[in-house]
């Protein structure tokens, strides 16, 4: 349903920094300052970011994976009644392994105006920094805790011929690299750690090399795993041509 011109309010999805608190756009700050309320994944987590930019005393409401289905209609009703509601997650782009999808779906279904601001995400930052082909890529979210499902996700990624991006926890990365190296030890692999933070590191190599490295240096911090198996195709530098 198209947004109704009579509705004065709106929902705005606002990306926030993934580590470096300076990574917030002017427009994001404008919206956060102007919003009637801010829906946060975790209000305690977001308070320091808001305080750093002089945003205080604003009503904050929790919107997380456990209450999004119930809370989305309430926020949509408030936007339809005229409120501007900013939506932020703990870090990065709302909706990317974070709450946001149901809210956008609800806005579309009810014809409620919404906007998405561009901004930081660990997915795109890791992709570009990995040096792996970025003209075609797939994002698989968090890899499963179950090793069988991880194996099938990685096997499909290797077969795709595209760069595949996954979120992985430091507790499972070794076991995931073992699976990956078992499937294709030569697969081009990158583990992007602590992006935009003081100890940001890109570990690049084959799956077997990274497995060996992390066996000797147990990994820490937030991380993104990227893998690419096919021969690099000709890489267009810009669209078309
Ligand atoms: N919505 C976020 C985004 O757009 O980047 C992702 C949220 S998801 C719940 C959190 C996962 O993203 C982490 O477990 C990690 O895999 C990845 N991540 C987030 N920030 C990161 C960082 N600074 N460095 C590396 N990985 C990060």
Boltz pocket constraint, residues with backbone or C-beta under 6 A from the ligand:
constraints:
  - pocket:
      binder: B
      contacts: [[A, 18], [A, 19], [A, 89], [A, 91], [A, 92], [A, 93], [A, 94], [A, 95], [A, 96], [A, 97], [A, 98], [A, 120], [A, 121], [A, 122], [A, 123], [A, 166], [A, 167], [A, 168], [A, 169], [A, 192], [A, 193], [A, 194], [A, 195], [A, 196], [A, 197], [A, 222], [A, 223], [A, 224]]
      max_distance: 6.0
